[in-house]
């Protein structure tokens, strides 16, 4: 395995991690506020479909992005209504949103485009194109450090950079601002927030909508950045992998980044090496490699990575006691 | 008190006029009028459900009153939510603290009052203010400590600091001493006196008459949603207050004759319990209780009381030995469960009656049989239970224990706390146990029922039953027990004869200080 191969694997790791980072941080905002959200998957899927559909129809990826964000935030608002205003069961609402998104995208997609649930392939302005950093080619010739700039960092779509920047932004928002302090408090003890004269519902709605926004970015990236169009159920469990990463990260932004990079790395390896042959063991089948991220998800969700303490008020609707 | 006379001419700091509030058919507050003058400490006493907390929640904006007016400093204010109350200078220290446990003290103090989008300035301001307040009112607390690492007493200080940071002129404290050691409670009262000297107005809600007597200037009594009297504390007595609360005369302290104590009935040796997190909650506890004797287990809540009760009641496994009348009975695995304990003659009145003692959605007559439902008296034959007979037994026991309403066909959740407790007691006491283990028998029970429950326990002792009484109420320990052991951090830290000790000595033990001052003159402990 030469140096350039490693750089290339890391390059696709970044590319593959971006949607996970968006979804993971989306979940972080929601769960830190005390609203569990297993509907990350559904929101991403809805955004992926509507961004690709609108981009295909108008030829503008930016209009597509807007449509994707809107779709995702509408689903987030529904989850908010169910779990904040109507104090319903957050898991059931999340499951419903996943089913809704999966069924709705396939149905509308078939009705609009008659391509078996796909959208037409996007090209040109219809999708996000890689951004080449200035002087990438010449700097790339510098031995060792050059490729890090030209191959690894340069050449991603804008949403990958947005994803990476969202991590420090989330940290700053969470730990340095009034909004973040209240957000963290409301997920731990909503009564403390309420008696402090701050509205629990408004705070949670804002968190849920930010969650929708970030899921929307992740979904739009899947359909218009990473791929060139929407395919049925294209999120393929990424929303759930992001949830696992969130638990792995113990609800902290920096750790969320590391966890998502790890999942992205496993995916990159699986794509790069379809069959790995290990001396004395034999060939590891490609199916196993592809299953690795999901296996890791199960391991994490089974609590094998140590104790992860979720926000204390998570999953519980806030009802003022008598 | 003399200094406060000057305020009387001015408008009262707080004035409530004709406050009424109903929850469905229940009228929690009926036409309440109240005036509290600036800089005074005003107590509100009343039984559970008398409407104290509802009234204060209206003042703090948690509920909206159906009618009535609130004046703060002479100005009428429509308190629609907590935010308005805070703006009006009202701060509240709730019975259950409203703190974020994994936040620092500073973060908790500024929460909701950050003043700007970035929290750095607020944190720094709060740090300065906290050190000022600490020196003015002896409210010391480490600003960077996490709440979960602080003792309950310190957590309470944080609540007070929160209110002061919001520039509260009026401080409402709801049952503030329930979780404190006597020393911590004394410290709190000193703080309250300091605050009132600085012109803060304080409302103290409590059911402990002794606290009212020692710290308040004026006191109001509430009964069944009405304010029955407002008195100057110096001109009243605990006896008078208790009568106003209950509406009839009550015995604050049960008369208890000396009895013949027999042999050791319950012996416990080196009892240890691990809790669910794997922490040793009880460490090598040994004691015995003789026939006709009440051993009180005192201590601040959370020092192993729950684990002790559950181990002895057969609910959770333990190590060590436990003997009933010399016969060793298993503490774990086979033969160690609640049913076998009952068969050995151990009755258990659990501390949490709603979780462990009763099924709230079942009828009273069903609850009367629970735990003993396999006994012959409740069954027709090997298959069928005798419901008719069970109902009849329930009717008799309910009459005997003065349970109101005396209807067996009533769901247990529809009884008041005191009557629920009496149902548990009726069930356990009527089985003629050899040993009675009873936890917090009067928690959340009103004064009238406390008197009755205490009498029943004494009656049982006089019959020669060995009784282990676990209670966090020192008054209860003093009025019932013959001997008292203090539980601290899972260990018995000291044991005394009740007649030969006093509250301050036990208080030191409860705080974990083993070598308390010996032989102080016995202080008369009145409720």
Boltz contact constraints between the chains, C-beta under 6 A:
constraints:
  - contact:
      token1: [A, 177]
      token2: [B, 117]
      max_distance: 6.0
  - contact:
      token1: [A, 177]
      token2: [B, 118]
      max_distance: 6.0
  - contact:
      token1: [A, 178]
      token2: [B, 114]
      max_distance: 6.0
  - contact:
      token1: [A, 178]
      token2: [B, 117]
      max_distance: 6.0
  - contact:
      token1: [A, 178]
      token2: [B, 119]
      max_distance: 6.0
  - contact:
      token1: [A, 181]
      token2: [B, 119]
      max_distance: 6.0
  - contact:
      token1: [A, 185]
      token2: [B, 100]
      max_distance: 6.0
  - contact:
      token1: [A, 185]
      token2: [B, 111]
      max_distance: 6.0
  - contact:
      token1: [A, 188]
      token2: [B, 100]
      max_distance: 6.0
  - contact:
      token1: [A, 189]
      token2: [B, 100]
      max_distance: 6.0
  - contact:
      token1: [A, 191]
      token2: [B, 98]
      max_distance: 6.0
  - contact:
      token1: [A, 192]
      token2: [B, 98]
      max_distance: 6.0
  - contact:
      token1: [A, 192]
      token2: [B, 99]
      max_distance: 6.0
  - contact:
      token1: [A, 192]
      token2: [B, 100]
      max_distance: 6.0
  - contact:
      token1: [A, 195]
      token2: [B, 82]
      max_distance: 6.0
  - contact:
      token1: [A, 195]
      token2: [B, 98]
      max_distance: 6.0
  - contact:
      token1: [A, 196]
      token2: [B, 111]
      max_distance: 6.0
  - contact:
      token1: [A, 196]
      token2: [B, 112]
      max_distance: 6.0
  - contact:
      token1: [A, 197]
      token2: [B, 82]
      max_distance: 6.0
  - contact:
      token1: [A, 197]
      token2: [B, 83]
      max_distance: 6.0
  - contact:
      token1: [A, 197]
      token2: [B, 86]
      max_distance: 6.0
  - contact:
      token1: [A, 197]
      token2: [B, 112]
      max_distance: 6.0
  - contact:
      token1: [A, 198]
      token2: [B, 112]
      max_distance: 6.0
